[in-house]
């Protein structure tokens, strides 16, 4: 399954999102969960 992991520059953490948000850097990664 492929999902989008987004790096939140404010909280310095990764989150799973379904769409792009301005403060996030998004990359598609293969899910390992």
N, C-alpha and C positions, 0 to 999 in steps of 0.2 A: 504494500500500500504506500502511495506517495502522498505526503502532506507538506505543508509549508511551515517551516520554522522561521520565526522572525525574531531578530535581536532588538530588544528594547534598549535604546541608548540612554534612557533615563534611569531605569531600574537595573541596568547592566545584567539582564537576564534574557533567556530565550523563552519564547512563548509560541504556541501553535495558533495560527490565525488562518482565516479563510479568505482574507482580502488584505491588500496593502494599506498600511497606514503611514503617514508622513514621517513619523519619528522612528520607524522600524526599518531594518535592513532585512529583506526577505529572501530566502533561498529555498528551493525545493530540495528536499532530502528524502532518501529512502527511510521509511520508518523502521526502527529496530525494536520497537516495543511489542 
